[in-house]
C-alpha cells in the first residue's frame, strides 16, 4: 500500500506554533487504505456463499478486502488465459485441476505455494493431486473440495410414488419406469450449448459400479485401455438410460436440466457434490439426498468417482502478494474448510470438519468407496483429451448413431498420441 509523504517545511511553518502546525498537517492526512485482493472464480452459483465467507475473513482482518469477481464457467478459462498473457490478471485465480492447470504452470503465471502456505500439509493427496505441477511436483493452488458423484433424488417424489432407493440396477430401471408412467421425468440431464460435460459426469456416476475400483490403476499402468470391455460396458449402461432422459435431451443445457430437478419436474439428477449447496440455495424447500449408482448385484460394494475440483492460486505478477498469501492461508485453514462445508454443502479439501448437513454426510460416507474420476484425473493432461472426444460424441452414442465401441476406440486413439503408461 502507498503512504503519503509529509512536507516537513509545511509542518514546521514559520507562522504559528510547532504543535499547531504538526496537528494541522496530520489531521489533513487521509485514512490508510485497505489492501484489496482481487479473486476470480467461475462458480457464479456460489457467489452469495463465498461473499459471506470472505465477509467473516475481512471482519477478522480489517486491513484486507477481498474483491471477488465471477465469470460464467463457459467463458472463464478464456478470460483468465487472456488476462494472464497480458499481465492483467487477478491476485488470486480459481484454477481448474490436473491438465487444465498445467499450461498456467508451464507459462510461469503462478507461484508455487509449498513454502508460503504451510496449512497445505494438512490436506490429503486426493485434494492436492489436482493442484500439483506434473513435472516439478510443486503445489500451485489451495484446493477447496474433493467432490464425488452420485444420483441426486427428490425424496418427496420417491415417497409419493412408493419408490425406495434402488438396491440393484434392475430396481433402478423399475423405478424409472414407474416415474415415467406417472408423467414424471426420471432423470434430468442435457448436453446443449457446451453442456456435454454434464453427460460426461453421467458416465462418471455410472462407470465405477461397472468397471470397478481397480480399473483406474490398470489404465494408468497400461494394463487396460478405453477399449476394454469393462469401459465399453459403462458407456453402454449410460446409453441405456436414454428413455428416462427428458424428451429432446440433446437440446437441453445444464441450467435447464438443473431447474427441472430443482423445480420438482424430474425425480433424479446425475451430478457431483457441488450441486448440493446450489440446489439448496435455489430451492430451500426441496427435500433431496443422494445415492451411489447401483450395480447388478444387490450385495456388491458401490463405488463413486472422486476428484480434486480445483484450487486457488497466486498469480506471479500480482502486485499484492503479501495480502494475497494471507488470503490463501485462510483458504487452506480448518476454519475455511468448516465454513465451506456449512455454506456450500460439498466435501471440503480438509477432513477435520464437523459435518452438519445430512446430504453432505451421505456424500462423505459414499466417498469412502471412491475411485478417481477417470477421464478427468487420468486423461485431461494433454490434447486431445479423453473428455474432448467423449463430450463431442456422447450425444451421438446415446442417440444410437454410433456404437459405444466406436466412442471408446476414438477416445483411446486420441489419448494414445500423448499418454505414456506408468512403468
C-alpha positions, -999 to 999 in steps of 0.1 A, spaced: 0 0 0 12 35 -6 20 61 21 17 98 17 48 118 25 47 148 48 62 181 38 82 189 69 87 225 59 49 230 58 46 211 91 72 234 106 58 266 91 73 298 103 40 312 113 22 296 142 34 272 168 51 239 161 23 219 178 -4 236 159 14 232 126 20 195 131 -15 189 143 -28 207 112 -6 186 89 -16 152 104 -54 160 106 -54 165 68 -39 131 61 -64 106 45 -72 74 63 -50 44 54 -65 24 25 -71 -13 29 -52 -38 7 -76 -51 -19 -71 -86 -31 -88 -94 -64 -100 -130 -67 -115 -145 -98 -139 -175 -98 -161 -194 -123 -186 -206 -96 -213 -180 -102 -238 -201 -83 -216 -198 -51 -214 -160 -52 -236 -153 -21 -220 -180 0 -184 -170 -9 -192 -134 -1 -204 -144 33 -172 -165 39 -150 -136 30 -171 -111 50 -161 -132 80 -125 -131 69 -125 -94 65 -140 -89 99 -110 -106 115 -85 -90 91 -96 -53 88 -66 -44 67 -76 -66 38 -105 -65 14 -113 -94 -9 -129 -83 -43 -144 -115 -57 -152 -113 -94 -173 -141 -110 -173 -152 -147 -195 -179 -160 -177 -212 -164 -181 -213 -202 -161 -180 -205 -138 -182 -175 -108 -201 -188 -105 -179 -219 -108 -147 -198 -82 -159 -174 -58 -170 -201 -61 -137 -220 -57 -117 -188 -26 -136 -177 -10 -133 -211 -15 -96 -210 -3 -91 -174 -38 -80 -163 -48 -110 -142 -62 -111 -106 -41 -115 -75 -57 -149 -69 -72 -171 -96 -95 -201 -92 -78 -228 -112 -90 -259 -129 -74 -291 -119 -49 -316 -134 -42 -310 -171 -61 -277 -172 -38 -264 -145 -5 -274 -162 -4 -248 -190 -5 -220 -165 23 -236 -145 44 -241 -177 39 -205 -187 51 -192 -153 19 -175 -144 17 -190 -109 38 -191 -78 44 -224 -60 28 -224 -26 46 -252 -8 66 -229 15 43 -199 17 11 -218 27 21 -242 54 -15 -254 60 -13 -274 27 4 -301 47 -29 -308 64 -46 -317 31 -49 -352 16 -32 -362 -16 -66 -366 -32 -71 -329 -28 -36 -318 -36 -33 -340 -67 -52 -316 -89 -30 -287 -78 4 -302 -84 26 -294 -114 31 -325 -134 68 -320 -139 81 -305 -107 55 -319 -82 51 -285 -66 17 -273 -54 4 -243 -73 -30 -239 -57 -50 -242 -25 -76 -270 -31 -111 -264 -18 -130 -296 -24 -128 -333 -32 -162 -339 -48 -177 -372 -56 -206 -382 -79 -239 -399 -75 -276 -399 -81 -295 -370 -65 -331 -378 -59 -362 -359 -48 -373 -375 -16 -409 -363 -18 -414 -377 -53 -399 -410 -43 -422 -412 -12 -453 -402 -32 -446 -429 -58 -437 -455 -32 -401 -458 -45 -372 -468 -23 -335 -462 -31 -328 -489 -57 -306 -517 -44 -298 -531 -79 -297 -518 -115 -329 -537 -121 -346 -518 -93 -333 -485 -107 -348 -493 -141 -381 -503 -125 -382 -470 -105 -376 -451 -137 -404 -469 -155 -428 -462 -126 -419 -425 -126 -423 -422 -164 -457 -439 -162 -467 -412 -136 -457 -384 -160 -426 -375 -141 -392 -372 -159 -370 -398 -142 -336 -382 -149 -329 -346 -157 -299 -341 -180 -289 -324 -212 -259 -317 -235 -268 -285 -254 -248 -253 -255 -215 -266 -242 -232 -287 -215 -219 -321 -228 -197 -321 -197 -228 -329 -177 -233 -361 -198 -196 -369 -191 -204 -366 -154 -232 -390 -160 -207 -416 -173 -187 -408 -142 -217 -416 -120 -225 -449 -137 -189 -461 -145 -173 -472 -112 -200 -498 -105 -195 -513 -139 -157 -512 -144 -148 -515 -107 -124 -496 -84 -91 -511 -97 -98 -501 -133 -81 -466 -129 -48 -482 -118 -50 -506 -147 -55 -477 -171 -25 -458 -156 -2 -487 -160 -14 -497 -195 -30 -529 -185 -63 -516 -197 -75 -491 -223 -107 -473 -231 -115 -502 -255 -115 -526 -226 -149 -544 -224 -155 -530 -189 -153 -494 -201 -174 -501 -231 -200 -517 -208 -201 -485 -187 -208 -465 -219 -235 -489 -229 -251 -487 -195 -252 -449 -197 -268 -451 -232 -294 -475 -218 -307 -446 -197 -319 -426 -227 -356 -435 -223 -355 -419 -189 -339 -386 -200 -362 -356 -209 -375 -356 -245 -351 -338 -267 -323 -340 -240 -297 -331 -267 -313 -297 -269 -314 -291 -231 -285 -273 -214 -271 -278 -179 -290 -249 -164 -324 -261 -177 -317 -296 -165 -309 -285 -130 -340 -264 -130 -361 -294 -139 -348 -312 -108 -349 -282 -85 -384 -274 -96 -397 -309 -89 -403 -318 -126 -377 -345 -126 -371 -371 -99 -333 -376 -103 -302 -358 -114 -267 -374 -121 -243 -350 -106 -214 -341 -83 -212 -329 -47 -210 -293 -59 -247 -293 -67 -257 -297 -30 -254 -261 -19 -266 -248 -52 -298 -268 -51 -305 -257 -15 -299 -221 -23 -322 -221 -53 -350 -240 -36 -347 -242 2 -379 -263 3 -365 -290 -19 -361 -323 0 -334 -344 -17 -305 -367 -10 -280 -388 -30 -271 -424 -35 -244 -443 -55 -255 -457 -88 -265 -493 -82 -248 -525 -95 -263 -556 -110 -259 -575 -77 -276 -563 -45 -246 -572 -24 -220 -555 -45 -199 -527 -30 -209 -495 -47 -182 -471 -58 -182 -434 -67 -160 -412 -89 -140 -386 -69 -116 -359 -79 -100 -326 -69 -123 -299 -83 -98 -272 -85 -78 -247 -64 -69 -211 -58 -35 -199 -70 -13 -169 -65 -7 -151 -98 30 -144 -102 26 -109 -114 4 -99 -85 14 -66 -70 -3 -75 -37 13 -108 -29 16 -103 9 -21 -98 14 -30 -124 -12 -8 -150 5 -27 -143 38 -60 -148 20 -47 -182 6 -35 -191 41 -71 -186 53 -85 -207 24 -62 -235 34 -73 -234 71 -97 -256 90 -118 -225 96 -123 -220 59 -130 -258 54 -157 -257 80 -173 -226 66 -171 -240 31 -189 -272 42 -215 -253 61 -222 -227 33 -218 -248 2 -226 -283 14 -199 -303 -5 -169 -321 8 -141 -297 17 -104 -303 9 -98 -310 46 -114 -337 66 -111 -320 101 -146 -306 99 -179 -312 117 -205 -324 92 -239 -308 99 -257 -312 66 -273 -347 62 -268 -347 24 -231 -338 29 -228 -366 55 -242 -391 29 -217 -378 3 -188 -382 27 -199 -417 35 -201 -426 -2 -166 -411 -7 -151 -438 15 -156 -461 -15 -142 -440 -43 -121 -443 -74 -106 -414 -94 -128 -398 -119 -112 -415 -149 -114 -390 -178 -105 -360 -156 -78 -373 -133 -61 -396 -157 -67 -383 -192 -71 -345 -193 -34 -336 -191 -27 -330 -228 -47 -326 -260 -66 -343 -274 -81 -352 -240 -104 -381 -234 -130 -356 -223 -130 -337 -255 -137 -368 -275 -163 -381 -251 -182 -348 -250 -181 -344 -288 -195 -379 -295 -216 -389 -265 -249 -375 -278 -245 -395 -310 -238 -426 -289 -268 -421 -267 -290 -414 -298 -277 -447 -313 -259 -430 -342 -225 -445 -332 -218 -476 -311 -202 -474 -277 -173 -494 -291 -167 -466 -316 -167 -439 -290 -143 -459 -268 -119 -465 -297 -119 -428 -306 -111 -419 -270 -83 -444 -269 -69 -432 -303 -69 -396 -290 -50 -402 -257 -26 -427 -273 -10 -397 -291 4 -385 -258 -4 -408 -228 25 -429 -215 16 -456 -190 35 -457 -157 61 -484 -156 
